[in-house]
């Protein structure tokens, strides 16, 4: 076997595995003094990993076609690594607390394991490797959700997440068994020619969508989301909301196009219903939320619906707009969660909407950052979120889904209303006991600076979108 090809095509997986092994050994052998630099060591390693994988490698296959690599895969993996790096930066203060200081290694190992699972999902050319990657991404994630296991909400959230994950994985595996029984193969490239749209294959499609719908938090597979987001540590919630969702959405489009191409009409109909349901239901429930982590959960469900606008067309422009949307969403959402995490660590866990009354008077810079990020999530120009929404609308419109785009546009107005509720609380509502002024740690400041750069620049620097579009596969 050509080991050079393995390192070239699996560069992201090999480097991440090396980091995972190093972090495990560091956690095992480091003394008390060395453990104080744990965050710095891990963040530096992630920076190196991102730089090494920044230039996409040429496409190719390994292990008889079980693993496939395309330049777009490399871009998505690098994006996920950047998201994980930002989460690590934002987690430093939390991990230095007395109750979590001894669990830093566990947090990094679990998080890197989920990231490696997502890499395998993205690079899979066979449903067996895809399912292994899915489980590698899901099981450690349940441990992360229940990381604060002695807190009631965290333990409950972990239980709900793992039960829903197991049920959705069972459904997906059942659907994959239908695919194998009907086509006689598990390879993506061989399945499309053998799919004829029979009722058994329609059921396989429904089960597959159900399994990934759980990972993306699409309605009606979203019921775990609010409880898991509320109960998980805030930094874990941030990771779950962007990195996990982005990987699953990319994989969904890839599999639908590669495997279910002969059944395009069927899966487009299913996605139409799921998209409208996700955006509408999430927006209506978000208005009612008083806990900001639950609020961001329903915001995440709504954003997942917008991501599906890029998926439903199954086109090259849809692939480009999906990756660009996830990149912009990552920057804005992690900015919001970065502020929430900083406030939570310095104010004794205040996460309700009322707690942010008068926040701009005591912490004007963080309030401004939060406002800009919320404006981007709402799609207000000139922030990057406006451009990302425009591109997913254009992708769906070019596919002929005019009514769907109109419904999504109407829902955008609703989302603007509930995002502005937070801005109103920070700048207009009087606060009897506002959150005291504080200075966040340097890691958090670096992460927020990166996020703000994304929110402000990704939309107006056209080279980013053009660069992604250059690697969109022809559909």
N, C-alpha and C positions, 0 to 999 in steps of 0.2 A: 504494500500500500504506500502511496506517495504521501509522506508526512508533511511535505511542504504544502501540498494542496489542502490538507486538513487544517493547517494553521492559517492559510490564506482565506479559505471559505468559512472556517469556524473561528475566526480571529476573536470575535466578540465572546463566544462561549469559552474559548480556551483562556483568554485573559481574565474573564470573570471567575472561572473556576480556580485559577491561580490566586486571585484575590480572596476568594472564599476560603481556600486552604490556609492562606497566610493569616487571615483574621482568626480562624479557628486556633491555629498554633499560638498566635499572639495572645489571645484570650486565655489560653491554657498555661502559658509560661511567663507572661509579663508580670513584673512586680508592681507594687502599689504606685511607685513613682511613674513607671512606664504607662500604667493604665490611665493616668491623668491626661496623657496625650493620645488616647484611643481615638477620639473624634478626628483629630488632626491627621493621624496616620491613615484612617479609613478614607477620609475626604481626599487626601493626596493621592491615594491609590485609585480612587474613582476618577479623578482628574486625568491621571495617566491613562486609564482605560478608555476614557472618552477620546483623548487625543490620538491614541493608537488606532482607534476604530473610526476616526473622523472621515478619512478618505474611503469611500465605498470601494469594495473589491469587485472584480468582474464576477458575473454569475457562473454557477456551476452546481454539480450534484456530487454527493458522497454517499457511501454505503448503499450502493445499488439504487439510488434515488430516494432513499428514506429521508435524507436531509438535502434540502435545496437552498441555494443562496442567490439572491438577486441584489443589485445595488440599492433598491428601495428597502429591502429587508435591513441592510446595514444602516440606512438613515434612521429607520424606526428604532432599531436597537440603540443607536447613539442617543436618540431623543429620550428613550426610557432611562438610560444611564444618567443623563443630565437631570431628569426628574428625581431619580433616586438620590443623586448627589445633593440636590437642593433640600430634599427631605432630611438627609443626614445633617446638613448644616443647621437646619431649624430644630433638630432634636438635641443639640448639645446641652442646652440648659436643663431640659427635662431629664436627660440621662445622667446628669451630675447630681440630681437629687438623692437624698439619703436612701429612699426606698427603691430607686432604680439603678443606682451607681454600680451595684454588683451584677447587673444584668445587661451591661452594655454589649458584651460579646454576643449574648443571645439575640439581642435586637438586630445587630448587624448581620449575623449569620442567617437568621430567619428571613430578613429582608433581601439579602443577596440570593438566597435560595429561591425565593419567589421570582426574582428578576431572571435568574437562570431558567426557570420553568417557562417564563414568557418568551425567552429567546428560543427555546426549543419549539414552542407553539408556532412562533413566526417562521422558523426555518423548516418546519415539518413538511415533508412531501408524502407522508404516509400517515394514516389515521392512528396507527399504533404509537408512533413517536409524538404525534399531536396530543394524544390522550395522556401520555406520560408527562409531557410538558404541562398540560392543564392541571394535573394532580400535583405536580411539583410546585406549581404556582398557587394552588388553592389551599393545601393542607398547612404549610407554614403560615399562610395568611390568617388562618383561623387562630393560630397561636399568637400572632401579632395583635389581632382584635381583642383577645383575652389576656393581653400582656399585663394589665393591671388586675390580675386575677382575684385579688382580695377586695376589689371594689365591685359592688353588686352589679352595676350596669355593665362593667367590662366582662364579667363572667357570663352574664346573660347574653350579651352581644356575641361573644365567642361561641356559645352554644347554638344560638340561632343561625349564625353564619355557617358553622360546620354542618349542621343538619340540612340547611338549604343547599349547601355546596354538594353534599353527598347525594341528596335527592336529584339535583340537576345533573350531576355527573352520571348517575344511574340512568336517567332519561337519555342523555346524550349517548352513552354506551349502548343502550338498547337501539337507538337510531342507527348507530354505526354498525351494529350487528345486522340490521335490515339491509344496509348498504352492501355489506360484505356478502350476505346471503343472496342478494339479487345480482350483484355484478361479479362476484368471485374474486375481488381484489380489494386491497386497502390503500393502494397507491392513487394519489389524486389524479395524476396524468392519465391513468388507465380507466378511471371511472366514467368520465364524461361521455366517452364513446359507447358505454354500455347502459347508460341511464335512459329510460324510455318514458318516464312520467307515470308509472303504474301506481295504484293506490298504496302499495307497500313503500314505494319510494317517497310518495307524498308524506306518509307518516314518518319516514326517516328524516325528511326535511324539517317537519314540525318539531321532532324531538331534538334535532341538532340545534335549531333556532332557540328552543327552550333552554338548552344547556348553556349556550353562549349568551342568551338573553339575561340569564342570572348574573354572569360576569359583568355585563355591561349595565345592569340595573334597568332593563327595559320593562315597561308595563306589559303584561301582568306578572312579571317575574321579579318585581321590585320590593316586595313586602318586607324583606330583611333589611333594606338599605338604611332607613331612618334609625332603627334600633341599633344596628351595627355601628353607624357613624357616631351616634350619640355615646355609646358605651366604650368604643375603642379610644385609646389615647389619641389626642388631636393630631399628632404627627403621623400616626398610623392611618387615621382617617384621610389625611392629605394624600398619602401614598396610594391608598385604596381608590380614591376618587379620580386620580388622573393616570397613574402609571398602569394599574391593572385594567382600567377601562380602555385606555388607548391601545394596549396590546390586543385585547379581545376584539375591539372594533376592526382593527386592521386584519386580524385573522379571519373574522367573519366575511369581510369583503373578498379576501383571497380565496377562501373555500367556496363561497357562492359562485364566484366567477370560474374557478378551475374545475370544480366538481359538479355543481348543479346548473351549469350553463344551459343544458337542454330543458330545464324547468324554470327558466327565467320568469315566465309569466306567473307561475305559482308563488315563487318566493318574493316577487315584487308586490303581489297582492297582500301577502302576510306582512311584509315590512311596511306597507302603506298603513295598515290598521295599527300595527305596533307603534309606528312613528307618531301618528296623530294621538293615540292614547297616551303615550309617554309624555309628549309635550304638554297636552292639555291637562291631564290628571296631575302631573307634577306641579304645574303652575298654580292650579287651584289649591292644592294642599300646601304649597310653599307660603301662600298668603297667610295661612292660619298659624304658622309656626312662631313660637316665642324663643325657643332654644336655637341658637345660631348654628350649632352642629346639625341639628335636624333640618334646619332651614337649608343649609348647604347640601344636605342629602337630597332633598327634593329639587334643588337647583341642579345637582348632578344628574338626576334622572331626566330632567328637562333637557340638559345639554346633550345627554345620550341620544335623545330623540332628534336633535339637530344633526348630530353626527350621522344618524341613519339617512338623512337627506343625501349625504355623499355616497352612501352605500347603495341606495335603491336603484340608481341608474346603472351601476355595474360597468362604468366607463373609465377611461384613463383620467379624464378631468375629475371624476368622482374620487379616484385614488389620490390624486394630488390634493384636492380640497380636503379630504379626510385627514391626511397626514398634516397638512397645514393647520387645520382646525384643532387637532389634538395638540399640536405644538403651542398654539396661542392659548388654548384652554388651560394647558399645563402652566403657563406663565401666570395667567390671571388667577387661577384657582389656588395655586401654591402661594401666591401673594396674600390672598385672603386668609388662608390657613396659617401662614406665617405670622400674620398679625394676631389671629385668634390664639395661637400657641404662645406667643410672647405675652399677651395679656393674661392668659390663663396661668402662666408660670409666675407672673409678678403680682397677681391680684388675688390669689387664693382660689382660682378656678371659676371665675365669673364668665359665663358664656351665654347668658340670656340677652335678649334684645334690649331690655330695659337697662341692663348694666352699662350699655354703651351710650346712654343719654349723657350729653355733655362731653363726650370723649375728645372732641376736637379742641376743647379748651385746655385740657391737661396734657394731651399727647397729639399736637397738631400734625406732626410729620406722619405718624402712623395712621391717623385719620385720613390724611391726604392719600397715602398709599392704598388704603382700603377703598377709598372712593374711586380712584383710578382703576383699580382692579375690578370693582363692581360695575363700573361703566363699560369696561371691556367685555365682561360676561354678558351684559345687557345688549351689547352690539352698538354702542353709541360712537359715532365718528368723533375724532380721527384715530381712536384707539384700535389696536390690532383686532379686537373682537368684532368690530364692524366689518373688516375685510374678510375675516374667516367666515362669518355668517353669509356675506355676499357670495363667496365662492361656493359654499355648500348649496345655497339657494340656486345659484347658476347651474350647478351640476344637476340638481333635481329638475330644474326648469328645462334644461337641454334634453333631458330624458323624457319629456312630455308630461311630467307630474305637476301640472299648473295649479290644480286645486289644492294639492298637498302644500305647495309653496305658499299659496294664499293663506291657508290655515296656520302655517308656521309663522307667517308675518304677523297675523293677528295675535298669536300667542306671544310674539316678541314684545308687543305693547304691554301685555299682562306682566311679563317678566320684568320689564322696566319698572313697573309699579312696585313690585315687592323688593327689587334691589334698592330702590330709592327709599324704602322704609328704613333701611340701615343707615343710609346717608342722612335721612331726616333725624334719626335718633342721635347721630354723632354731632350734627351741626345745629339743629333747631330745638330739639326737646330739652327742657331744663332737667339737669341731673342733681338730685338732692345729695347724693354721695357718689360723684363721678370717680372713675378709675384714676387712682393717683398717678402722677407723672413718674415715669421710669425710663431707664436707658437699657435697651436690649443689648445682648452680648454681640460680639463682633461677628460670630458665625451667622447669626440671624440677620444682621445688617448686610452681610455679603449676599445671603440668599435673597433678601428682599430687593437688593440692587439688581441682581440678575433677573428677577421676575419683572421689575419695573422696566428694565431694558427691553425685555420681550414685549411687554404691553405697549410700550411707546414706539418701538422700532420695527417690530416684525411686520406691521401693516404697511409702513411707508418705504421700507427697504425691499424693493421688488426682487432683488437677487435671491432672497430666501425662497419665495414662491417659485421663481423660475428654476432655481436649483433643484427643488423637489420635483417639479414638473418634468425636468430633463430625465428623471429616472422612473417615471410612471410607466408601467408595462403597457404595451399595446393591447387594447381590449376591443 
